[in-house]
Amino acid sequence: MQPMIRTLLLAALTIHGLGTIATAQIAVRGRIIHTMAGDAIENGTILIRDGKITAIGSGNDITVPEDFQVVKAEIVTPGLVDAHSVVGLTGMLNQDEDQDQLEHSSPIQPALRAIDAFNGRDELIDWVRSFGVTTVHTGHAPGELISGQTMVVKTTGETLDKSVMIPTRALATTLSTQARKSGKASPGTRAKMLQMLRAKLIAAQEYRRKRMPKQDLGQSDGDESSDEKDSPTRDLNNEALTEALNGNTPLLITAHRAQDITNALRLAEEFGFKLWLDGAAESYLLIDEIKAAKVPVIIHPSMARATGDLENSSFETAAKLVAAGIPVAMQSGYEPYVPKTRVVLFEAALTAANGLTFEQALSTITIDAAKILGVEDRVGSIEVGKDGDLALYDGDPFEYTTHCTGTIIDGKMVSEGER
């Protein structure tokens, strides 16, 4: 169906009170469907009813009900998953009023919630969605020791109650020169960064010991260290850090140089929190250590400028880590200049040109990213029962001349037309 005909049909349906494509049942036919849950399917069909995938298979094996709208594409992939972004907090206009990704008043602010600053209707979200990105792990940007929390959300452009998947996913932490202060402000050195973080984590341990119920800490009834009379007043920063110490909220630590990555690994071992390495430009120098620690890596954008901490970055890093069996995902990241974000599709494309197979590269922005974020039960692959999130292309998604012709989220066509 041509876009103009589809638009007129949807308008007619709306006028007659029959709903729009937002509520229609959809059948997607693709010459090649990359399910990321097995082999690609040629000339396949996907049925989506009430926002969920109900059937997938060869076109000859799937009967499309008469009430389904049929959408066709050359290539179909799962909706893309951006493993680290700041969209929704940083906006398209690049003006003060739409820049909420970094609060510089204090170097450690784990209580800052991403959902309190997220604008799901910002044009920048619409822009990345038009390339097939349906899920983003977004929130506060690197630049302070702990700049705030992150979240996982769909790029639906709707209100948070309809689009949020995980309201608090990680604590954005920085162990690189981005977090260093000039003059006499702290932290001014790497040693000071680690000292400040350790002090805060130790304080959170003490807060947890005094405030958390005995049963949560595995203490006996005779242990008086958690006596309610000694319980401190609520502290939002300590509560956020306690969730990290309890293993519920990973620390997403941006660290590029080998020494900073080593510091992150050491800190995680000391305090027992879950660690996600972010950026990790020199991670290829520490493959054995990262693998032994069972830590995933969300690699910096492939096309990030190779200056400063990223001066030793390599296009081949993803391939080296994947070959070693380390979980890897790609990200659009955060840029301090316009347009403030990149498109994760293009970042993964460069890894396919530098050591990864097509399937491996696509995995870094679909199923592997979903697994790291803990949302693989809903997104990241095309399987029965999962959310109806798809990206449609008129050719190889990693080719520069290819267009994204449609993006479907929860069975709704949220973007269409060549991008």
C-alpha positions in Angstrom: 0.0 0.0 0.0 1.4 3.4 -1.0 2.0 5.9 1.8 -0.6 8.4 0.4 -3.3 5.7 0.0 -2.5 4.4 3.5 -2.9 7.9 5.0 -6.2 8.5 3.3 -7.5 5.1 4.5 -6.5 5.8 8.0 -8.1 9.2 7.9 -11.3 7.6 6.7 -11.2 5.0 9.5 -10.7 7.7 12.1 -13.7 9.7 10.8 -15.9 6.6 11.0 -14.7 5.9 14.5 -13.0 2.6 13.6 -9.6 3.6 14.9 -6.3 4.1 13.2 -3.2 2.1 12.5 -2.4 2.7 16.2 -5.0 0.1 17.0 -5.0 -2.0 13.8 -3.7 -5.5 13.6 -0.6 -5.7 11.4 0.9 -8.3 9.1 4.5 -7.5 8.0 5.8 -9.3 5.0 9.6 -9.2 4.4 11.8 -10.6 1.7 14.3 -11.3 4.6 13.4 -11.3 8.2 16.3 -11.3 10.7 14.6 -12.6 13.8 17.8 -12.7 16.0 16.3 -15.9 17.5 17.5 -18.2 14.8 18.1 -18.3 11.1 16.8 -15.5 8.9 13.5 -16.2 7.2 13.1 -15.6 3.5 9.8 -14.3 2.2 8.4 -14.4 5.7 5.4 -13.0 7.5 5.0 -11.6 11.0 1.5 -11.2 12.6 1.1 -8.7 15.4 -2.2 -8.6 17.3 -2.9 -6.2 20.3 0.8 -5.2 20.4 2.3 -8.6 20.6 3.8 -10.9 18.0 1.4 -13.9 17.5 3.0 -15.7 14.5 6.1 -15.7 12.4 7.2 -17.9 9.6 7.4 -18.4 5.9 4.8 -16.6 3.9 3.4 -19.9 2.7 2.9 -21.0 6.3 1.2 -17.9 7.6 -2.4 -17.0 6.8 -3.1 -13.3 7.1 -6.5 -12.6 8.5 -8.7 -10.3 6.5 -8.9 -7.6 9.1 -5.1 -7.2 9.2 -3.3 -4.4 7.5 -0.4 -5.7 5.4 2.9 -3.8 5.4 5.8 -4.9 3.1 9.5 -4.3 3.4 12.7 -5.7 1.8 14.4 -6.3 5.2 12.8 -6.6 8.6 14.7 -6.6 11.9 13.7 -6.4 15.5 13.2 -2.8 16.7 16.7 -1.5 17.4 17.8 -1.2 21.0 20.2 1.7 21.9 22.2 0.5 25.0 23.1 4.0 26.1 21.7 7.4 25.1 20.7 10.7 26.5 17.7 11.4 24.2 14.7 12.7 26.1 17.0 14.6 28.5 19.0 16.3 25.8 16.8 17.9 23.2 16.8 18.7 19.5 16.9 22.5 20.0 20.2 22.5 22.0 18.9 25.4 24.1 19.1 25.7 27.9 15.4 24.8 28.3 15.9 21.3 26.7 19.2 20.4 28.2 18.7 18.3 31.4 21.3 15.6 30.9 23.9 17.0 33.3 23.5 18.8 36.7 26.9 20.3 37.7 26.1 21.6 41.2 27.5 18.5 42.8 29.8 15.7 41.6 27.8 12.9 43.2 24.0 13.0 42.8 22.7 9.4 42.5 19.2 10.5 43.5 18.5 12.4 40.3 15.9 10.4 38.4 15.8 10.2 34.7 12.0 10.0 34.6 11.8 13.5 36.2 13.6 15.1 33.3 12.5 12.8 30.4 10.6 14.5 27.5 9.1 11.7 25.4 7.8 14.1 22.8 11.1 15.8 22.0 11.9 15.9 18.2 15.2 14.2 18.8 13.4 11.0 19.9 11.3 11.2 16.7 14.4 11.5 14.7 16.2 8.4 16.1 13.0 6.4 16.0 12.7 7.1 12.2 15.9 5.0 11.8 14.3 2.0 13.5 15.3 2.6 17.1 12.4 1.5 19.3 14.0 1.1 22.8 16.6 3.3 24.5 18.5 3.1 27.7 18.7 6.8 28.4 19.3 9.2 31.3 21.9 11.4 32.8 25.1 11.9 30.8 28.7 11.2 31.6 30.5 14.2 33.1 30.1 13.9 36.9 31.3 11.2 39.2 27.6 10.1 39.6 25.5 12.3 37.4 22.2 10.5 38.1 20.0 7.6 37.1 19.1 6.1 33.8 15.9 4.4 32.5 14.7 2.1 29.7 11.9 3.5 27.6 10.2 2.9 24.3 10.5 5.7 21.7 6.8 5.9 21.2 6.5 9.6 21.7 3.8 9.0 24.2 3.5 9.7 27.9 5.8 7.9 30.3 3.1 5.6 31.7 2.7 4.2 28.2 6.4 4.0 27.2 8.6 3.4 30.2 9.9 -0.1 30.6 12.3 0.2 33.6 12.1 3.6 35.5 15.4 3.2 37.2 18.0 1.0 35.4 21.5 2.2 36.3 23.5 4.9 38.0 25.5 7.0 35.4 29.1 7.1 36.8 32.2 8.6 35.3 35.8 7.7 35.9 37.5 9.7 33.1 38.8 13.2 32.6 35.2 14.2 31.9 34.5 14.2 35.6 37.7 16.1 36.6 37.3 19.7 37.8 39.7 22.6 37.2 41.3 24.8 39.7 40.8 23.8 43.3 37.4 22.1 42.9 37.1 18.4 43.5 37.7 15.9 42.1 40.8 17.2 40.4 42.7 13.9 40.0 41.9 10.2 39.4 42.9 9.4 43.0 40.4 12.0 44.3 37.7 10.5 42.1 38.1 7.1 43.6 38.4 8.4 47.1 35.2 10.3 46.8 33.3 7.4 45.3 34.6 5.0 48.0 33.7 7.4 50.8 30.1 7.6 49.4 29.8 3.9 49.0 31.1 3.2 52.5 28.6 5.8 53.8 25.8 4.0 51.9 26.9 0.7 53.5 26.6 2.2 56.9 23.2 3.7 56.0 22.0 0.3 54.8 23.2 -1.4 57.9 21.3 1.0 60.2 18.2 1.4 58.1 17.4 -1.8 56.2 15.2 -4.4 57.9 17.1 -7.3 59.5 15.6 -9.9 57.3 16.9 -8.0 54.2 20.4 -8.2 55.5 20.3 -11.8 56.7 20.8 -10.7 60.3 19.6 -12.6 63.4 17.0 -11.2 65.8 19.7 -10.6 68.3 21.8 -8.3 66.1 21.3 -4.8 67.5 23.2 -3.1 64.6 19.9 -2.5 62.8 18.0 -1.4 65.8 15.2 1.0 64.8 16.2 3.6 67.3 19.5 4.0 65.5 17.8 4.2 62.1 18.9 7.4 60.2 16.4 9.7 58.5 15.8 9.0 54.9 18.5 10.1 52.5 17.7 9.9 48.8 21.3 9.7 47.6 22.1 6.9 50.1 18.9 5.1 49.1 20.0 5.1 45.5 23.5 3.8 46.4 21.9 1.2 48.6 20.0 -0.2 45.6 23.4 -0.4 43.8 25.0 -2.2 46.8 22.1 -4.6 46.9 22.7 -5.5 43.3 19.5 -4.0 42.0 20.9 -1.0 40.2 24.2 -1.4 38.2 26.8 1.3 38.1 27.2 2.3 34.4 30.8 3.5 34.7 32.1 5.5 31.8 35.8 4.7 31.6 38.0 4.8 28.5 41.6 4.5 29.5 42.9 1.1 30.7 43.8 2.6 34.1 40.2 3.9 34.5 38.7 0.6 33.5 41.0 -1.2 36.0 39.8 1.2 38.7 36.2 0.4 37.8 36.8 -3.3 38.0 38.6 -2.9 41.4 35.8 -0.8 42.8 33.1 -3.3 41.7 35.1 -6.2 43.3 35.5 -4.2 46.6 31.8 -3.3 47.0 30.1 -6.1 45.1 27.9 -4.0 42.9 27.0 -4.9 39.3 29.2 -3.1 36.8 28.5 -2.1 33.2 31.5 -0.7 31.5 30.6 2.2 29.3 32.7 3.6 26.5 35.7 1.5 27.3 37.9 2.7 24.4 41.0 0.7 25.6 39.0 -2.4 26.8 40.9 -4.4 24.2 43.9 -4.1 26.5 42.1 -5.8 29.4 40.1 -8.5 27.7 41.1 -11.2 30.2 40.3 -9.1 33.2 36.9 -8.0 31.9 36.0 -11.5 30.9 37.0 -12.9 34.3 34.9 -10.2 36.0 31.9 -11.2 33.8 31.3 -7.5 33.0 29.4 -6.4 29.8 30.7 -3.6 27.7 28.6 -0.9 26.1 31.1 0.4 23.6 31.5 4.1 22.7 30.0 5.2 19.4 32.3 3.9 16.6 32.5 7.4 15.1 33.2 9.3 18.3 36.1 11.7 18.0 39.4 9.9 18.7 40.8 12.6 21.0 41.5 12.9 24.8 40.6 9.7 26.6 39.5 8.1 23.2 42.7 8.7 21.4 43.5 5.0 21.4 40.0 3.9 20.3 39.6 1.4 17.6 36.9 0.3 15.1 37.9 -3.3 15.9 37.2 -3.2 19.6 33.8 -4.7 19.3 35.1 -7.7 17.2 37.8 -8.4 19.7 35.5 -8.4 22.7 32.8 -10.5 21.0 35.5 -13.0 19.9 36.5 -13.3 23.6 32.9 -14.0 24.6 32.3 -10.7 26.4 28.7 -9.4 26.2 28.8 -6.3 23.9 26.3 -3.7 22.9 26.6 -0.5 20.9 25.4 2.9 21.8 24.6 6.3 20.4 26.2 7.9 23.4 26.3 11.6 24.3 27.9 14.4 22.4 28.4 17.8 24.1 27.8 19.4 20.7 24.9 19.4 18.2 23.1 17.1 17.6 23.9 15.7 21.0 23.3 12.1 19.9 24.3 9.7 17.1 22.3 6.9 15.5 23.1 3.5 16.8 22.3 1.9 13.5 25.3 3.6 11.9 27.6 2.9 14.8 26.9 -0.9 14.5 27.4 -0.7 10.8 31.0 0.3 11.3 31.6 -2.7 13.5 30.3 -4.9 10.6 33.0 -3.4 8.4 35.6 -4.0 11.1 35.5 -7.6 12.2 32.0 -8.5 13.1 29.6 -10.5 10.9 26.3 -9.0 9.9 24.5 -11.0 12.5 27.0 -10.2 15.2 26.8 -6.5 14.5 23.0 -6.5 14.4 23.0 -8.4 17.7 24.8 -5.5 19.4 21.8 -3.3 18.7 19.1 -5.9 19.2 19.2 -9.0 21.3 22.6 -8.6 23.0 21.7 -5.0 24.0 18.4 -6.2 25.3 20.0 -8.9 27.4 22.5 -6.5 29.0 19.6 -4.1 29.8 17.4 -7.0 31.1 14.5 -6.5 28.7 15.1 -9.5 26.4 11.8 -11.0 27.5 10.0 -8.2 25.6 12.3 -6.8 22.9 15.5 -7.5 20.9 14.3 -10.4 18.8 11.2 -11.4 16.7 9.5 -14.1 18.6 6.0 -15.1 19.5 4.9 -13.4 22.7 7.3 -10.5 22.5 6.4 -6.9 21.8 5.5 -6.0 18.3 8.6 -3.8 17.7 10.0 -3.9 14.2 12.3 -1.9 11.9 11.6 -2.0 8.2 14.3 -1.3 5.5 14.5 -1.2 1.7 17.9 -2.9 1.7 20.8 -3.9 3.9 20.3 -1.9 7.1 24.1 -1.3 7.3 24.4 0.1 3.7 24.6 3.9 3.5 22.1 4.1 0.7 19.5 2.0 2.5 16.4 3.8 4.0 14.3 2.9 7.0 10.8 2.8 5.6 8.9 2.2 8.8 9.2 1.7 12.5 6.6 -0.3 14.5 6.3 -0.2 18.3 3.8 -2.4 20.1 2.1 -3.1 16.8 1.7 0.6 15.9 3.3 2.2 12.9 5.0 5.1 14.6 7.2 6.3 11.8 7.0 5.7 8.0 8.5 7.1 4.9 12.1 6.9 3.7 14.7 8.0 6.2 
